[in-house]
Amino acid sequence: MPESFIQHYLRSLPAVDRVMQEKTLTSIAAEVPRTLVVEAVQEIINEKREAMRRTAGEEELKNIDASPSTLALEVLERIRDKMELNLRPVLNASGVLLHTNLVRAPLAPEAVEAVKNTAVHFTNLEISLKTGRRASRYEHVEELLCRLTGAEAALVVNNNAAAVLLALNTMAAGREVIVSRGELVEIGGSFRIPEVMAQSGAVLVEVGTTNKCYLRDYRRAIGEQTALLLKVHTSNYKIVGFTASVEPAPLVKLAGEHGLPVMEDLGSGVLIDLTRYGLPPEPRVQDSIAAGVDLVTFSGDKLLGGPQAGIIVGRKKYLQEMKDNPLLRALRVDKFTLSALEATLRLYLDEGEAARRIPVLRMLTGPVGPLQARAQKLAAELDKKLGRHYTVSVSGEKARVGGGSLPLVLLPSFQVVLESLQISAGELVQKLRKARLPVIARVKKDRVLLDLRTIREEEDGPLLETIVDALT
Ligand SMILES: *Cc1c(COP(=O)(O)O)cnc(C)c1O
């Protein structure tokens, strides 16, 4: 294609001012800063120019619509994108409860209300209302945590990685910490026990083998330099087959004989008995405390269902040392986290209430029957509204917990299945992800699955609306 031919088309591109005069854009002048509109017009014109330069033939060139009215519409779309907040709500139809990249779970309504109040008003974060004197922000949830776990004292930091770092630094900097080789976990790609240990200044002493570790392995490793015995919950994997590991109770007994403390990094931090809901047993925080473990660390936003936080519970004298550690200032939590956590923990005073009100627990423990009914209803409506280019059906695949918790558990669930007669499943999930209210779905055997285990009932309406909007 001759260069002059492309030049002809390039010259036909309207000027910025011409596009600005389109009614589509003059009508938004009151709401959007002019500089932002001009910038978007320039962007769209530049993109058209680039598209023209890339074309291979005249047919293709002719198909590029660069009329002022079309450009104005594209500009409007671009401005809408720019005005959206980058961080915003999505619908998690992935069927993964604690989807790591949607980090991590929605809060209970009580926690949302607490955060809202804290945001709008001043708070008594660091003042005692009784005495009028300066007080510690950490006290607001300490009593509650002690009551729920049976521990003597508690402390909350930014996340569980920070909790482990602070605990190791306080308890064992410059000395040795004994850990089983089968428990040297990596979580979420960046939390690795050996590396956190190195950062804390403690020296890692590995014992046992990958699949087997006995009490005598720990006993042999104890020496002059030992500061702590550490157990780490293998949250996101299981070693099965020919295995052995040491339970907290015998480890506590051995440590006691040498005057040493035991710490356990539980990861998820479950406070309720999951077997009551037909799930496999998961060690509860209060079980570890009851077994005599001196320090337990866990996350606020895994199966606990609260805000991102790291919680340390255990013996008062150790917790006091952590409160006095200057490192704490760098790891401290803010008032929003503390208020969301307090409201979430209060729900645990009644286990049934916690299971009903906390979204993660509700999704984890809820019966499958209602999911089937909702999937069928949603599928019927989508079938009606999407038209003949799509087929809609229902399937009963399993959902997962994810987020480094209960790796082997498959949860019964139901999905709405979408197939397009014109575009691939890959393109379909992309369209859903780019919707104004983004929907995160999964693809299986070239079909798109929308799992209802991770969609709350009150989200069914918005889900239907956003799918219809995105696909028609
Ligand atoms: C998840 C996890 C962590 C890290 O917790 P964060 O709250 O994500 O920082 C540490 N240890 C274990 C065993 C975990 O499962």
The ligand as an SDF file (V2000), in Angstrom:
LIG
                    3D

 15 15  0  0  0  0  0  0  0  0999 V2000
   -0.7750  -17.5170   55.9000 C   0  0  0  0  0  0  0  0  0  0  0  0
    0.3300  -17.9280   56.7690 C   0  0  0  0  0  0  0  0  0  0  0  0
    1.2910  -17.0010   57.1750 C   0  0  0  0  0  0  0  0  0  0  0  0
    1.2890  -15.5860   56.6950 C   0  0  0  0  0  0  0  0  0  0  0  0
    0.1790  -14.8880   57.1950 O   0  0  0  0  0  0  0  0  0  0  0  0
   -0.2130  -13.4600   56.6140 P   0  0  0  0  0  0  0  0  0  0  0  0
   -1.3260  -12.9980   57.4960 O   0  0  0  0  0  0  0  0  0  0  0  0
   -0.6150  -13.6590   55.1970 O   0  0  0  0  0  0  0  0  0  0  0  0
    0.9830  -12.5810   56.7220 O   0  0  0  0  0  0  0  0  0  0  0  0
    2.3020  -17.4270   58.0110 C   0  0  0  0  0  0  0  0  0  0  0  0
    2.3530  -18.7060   58.4340 N   0  0  0  0  0  0  0  0  0  0  0  0
    1.4390  -19.6300   58.0750 C   0  0  0  0  0  0  0  0  0  0  0  0
    1.5740  -21.0370   58.5660 C   0  0  0  0  0  0  0  0  0  0  0  0
    0.3840  -19.2670   57.2280 C   0  0  0  0  0  0  0  0  0  0  0  0
   -0.5330  -20.1750   56.8540 O   0  0  0  0  0  0  0  0  0  0  0  0
  1  2  1  0
  2  3  1  0
  2 14  2  0
  3  4  1  0
  3 10  2  0
  4  5  1  0
  5  6  1  0
  6  7  2  0
  6  8  1  0
  6  9  1  0
 10 11  1  0
 11 12  2  0
 12 13  1  0
 12 14  1  0
 14 15  1  0
M  END
$$$$
